[in-house]
Amino acid sequence: MNNYHTSFIFEGGILVFLVHCGSTRVCALSKWITAETDLSFYGSDALISFNLQVIFVFVNRFQTYFKHVMLLLCLCFLTDSCLLAWAVSHFSKRKKTMADTVSDDQKFCLKEVLDAFRLCLSENREVYLQHYVAGWRGLIKFLNTLGSVFGFISKDAVTKIQILVHLLNGENGSQYVTIQSMVKYEQGNELVDLTKRGNNQESGCRTLLRLHRALRWLELFLDRLRTSSEDGKTSVMCADAYNESLAKYHPWVIRKAAGMAFCLLPGRQAFLEIMNVGSSEQVVAMLGEAIPLISEVYQITEVLYAQHNMLDLP
Ligand SMILES: CCCCCCCCCCCCC/C=C/[C@@H](O)[C@H](COP(=O)(O)O)NC(=O)CCCCCCCCCCCCCCC
């Protein structure tokens, strides 16, 4: 039981209490109004008067149910929040996960990510999958330094990276040298589910699309980080970037869990230190180099997927 759980239970308890008091007051008020008041004083608008009467009579008549329903809703909310808090901490326990296997060898280094995304781009603006994957591997090292709460995110990203690595090293690896060749090969051989999930849930195109969407989040987040002031809040930057990009593809439960994880991000200064570059000014300068590269890789992929109607792969 950590501070998060305690605060949820405390806030939940207050909420139940308030809803109980609130609903009791509403019931009492409606009883008094229906017994004592001529609702026509609400004016000549018969419709308002009629509606109010209906509401008060309804609340009065079913006051026991009303109170119970309100309490039930509130308890659902409370249970929901507790379950989420538990799920985030449980599923992100620091076991020997795949994410850890990736992170164990080295510390995160922004330069490594920068180099990977630089190497991604070929002369004729194709994107090398091998370097794309290397860029993501580097980013996940960063995520792993942030602690177990981020485990569910890195686990998902690592799973996706492993699918791509498997394809790259598989018997048809030569078809996966660039994102362009992968799209051509998978579409040409009906290896992508275009409208609903079928036999190709682990296609390269679908898998890469998930990372591609996350790349947009990264671009937005890093840009906010680069331009923020010293007292800028990383949690707010991260949440804003997320809401502007990835959030629309995630169900409610993931959005909630992600939102809770963002609150545990380190402050801006600590964040910049983890980048392993040097002074804040040096980090900001390197971000200034990295962001346009990330943006270019993102744009090329976006246009390619749009041309092949693959931006909504299930
Ligand atoms: C620095 C803080 C990091 C915050 C990360 C923000 C992104 C939040 C993403 C939340 C993803 C939750 C995990 C599950 C997601 C999946 O449901 C969902 C859909 O997959 P499906 O269609 O196969 O079911 N998956 C995805 O959308 C892919 C998400 C991949 C997220 C990778 C995030 C890596 C973040 C790396 C941070 C590096 C910061 C570097 C700073 C220099």
The ligand as an SDF file (V2000), in Angstrom:
LIG
                    3D

 42 41  0  0  0  0  0  0  0  0999 V2000
    8.9230    9.5460  -20.6720 C   0  0  0  0  0  0  0  0  0  0  0  0
    7.5870    9.0620  -20.3420 C   0  0  0  0  0  0  0  0  0  0  0  0
    7.1200    7.9740  -21.1640 C   0  0  0  0  0  0  0  0  0  0  0  0
    5.6800    7.9940  -21.3350 C   0  0  0  0  0  0  0  0  0  0  0  0
    5.2420    7.1710  -22.4860 C   0  0  0  0  0  0  0  0  0  0  0  0
    4.1040    7.8360  -23.1660 C   0  0  0  0  0  0  0  0  0  0  0  0
    3.3600    6.9740  -24.0700 C   0  0  0  0  0  0  0  0  0  0  0  0
    2.2330    6.3110  -23.3310 C   0  0  0  0  0  0  0  0  0  0  0  0
    1.8550    5.1000  -24.0620 C   0  0  0  0  0  0  0  0  0  0  0  0
    0.9800    4.2180  -23.2430 C   0  0  0  0  0  0  0  0  0  0  0  0
    1.0390    2.8330  -23.8510 C   0  0  0  0  0  0  0  0  0  0  0  0
    0.4160    1.8520  -22.9300 C   0  0  0  0  0  0  0  0  0  0  0  0
    0.7520    0.4360  -23.2370 C   0  0  0  0  0  0  0  0  0  0  0  0
   -0.1930   -0.2970  -24.1440 C   0  0  0  0  0  0  0  0  0  0  0  0
   -0.4800    0.1110  -25.3020 C   0  0  0  0  0  0  0  0  0  0  0  0
   -1.2060   -0.7010  -26.3140 C   0  0  0  0  0  0  0  0  0  0  0  0
   -2.5400   -0.8790  -25.9900 O   0  0  0  0  0  0  0  0  0  0  0  0
   -1.0970    0.0790  -27.5980 C   0  0  0  0  0  0  0  0  0  0  0  0
   -1.8460   -0.5890  -28.7290 C   0  0  0  0  0  0  0  0  0  0  0  0
   -1.2540   -1.8150  -29.0130 O   0  0  0  0  0  0  0  0  0  0  0  0
   -2.1600   -2.9900  -29.6550 P   0  0  0  0  0  0  0  0  0  0  0  0
   -2.9340   -2.3940  -30.7730 O   0  0  0  0  0  0  0  0  0  0  0  0
   -1.1820   -4.0450  -30.0670 O   0  0  0  0  0  0  0  0  0  0  0  0
   -3.0650   -3.4550  -28.5430 O   0  0  0  0  0  0  0  0  0  0  0  0
    0.2930    0.2260  -27.9110 N   0  0  0  0  0  0  0  0  0  0  0  0
    0.7960    1.3890  -28.3610 C   0  0  0  0  0  0  0  0  0  0  0  0
    0.1200    2.3560  -28.6100 O   0  0  0  0  0  0  0  0  0  0  0  0
    2.3030    1.4620  -28.5320 C   0  0  0  0  0  0  0  0  0  0  0  0
    2.8140    2.2960  -27.4180 C   0  0  0  0  0  0  0  0  0  0  0  0
    4.3000    2.3470  -27.4300 C   0  0  0  0  0  0  0  0  0  0  0  0
    4.7250    3.3260  -26.3960 C   0  0  0  0  0  0  0  0  0  0  0  0
    6.1800    3.4870  -26.3930 C   0  0  0  0  0  0  0  0  0  0  0  0
    6.5590    4.6120  -25.5040 C   0  0  0  0  0  0  0  0  0  0  0  0
    8.0320    4.6860  -25.3960 C   0  0  0  0  0  0  0  0  0  0  0  0
    8.4080    5.8740  -24.6250 C   0  0  0  0  0  0  0  0  0  0  0  0
    9.8770    6.1120  -24.6600 C   0  0  0  0  0  0  0  0  0  0  0  0
   10.1480    7.3130  -23.8230 C   0  0  0  0  0  0  0  0  0  0  0  0
   11.4200    7.8670  -24.1350 C   0  0  0  0  0  0  0  0  0  0  0  0
   11.5640    9.2400  -23.6500 C   0  0  0  0  0  0  0  0  0  0  0  0
   12.8510    9.7320  -24.1650 C   0  0  0  0  0  0  0  0  0  0  0  0
   13.2360   11.0240  -23.7320 C   0  0  0  0  0  0  0  0  0  0  0  0
   14.4850   11.3790  -24.3510 C   0  0  0  0  0  0  0  0  0  0  0  0
  1  2  1  0
  2  3  1  0
  3  4  1  0
  4  5  1  0
  5  6  1  0
  6  7  1  0
  7  8  1  0
  8  9  1  0
  9 10  1  0
 10 11  1  0
 11 12  1  0
 12 13  1  0
 13 14  1  0
 14 15  2  0
 15 16  1  0
 16 17  1  0
 16 18  1  0
 18 19  1  0
 18 25  1  0
 19 20  1  0
 20 21  1  0
 21 22  2  0
 21 23  1  0
 21 24  1  0
 25 26  1  0
 26 27  2  0
 26 28  1  0
 28 29  1  0
 29 30  1  0
 30 31  1  0
 31 32  1  0
 32 33  1  0
 33 34  1  0
 34 35  1  0
 35 36  1  0
 36 37  1  0
 37 38  1  0
 38 39  1  0
 39 40  1  0
 40 41  1  0
 41 42  1  0
M  END
$$$$
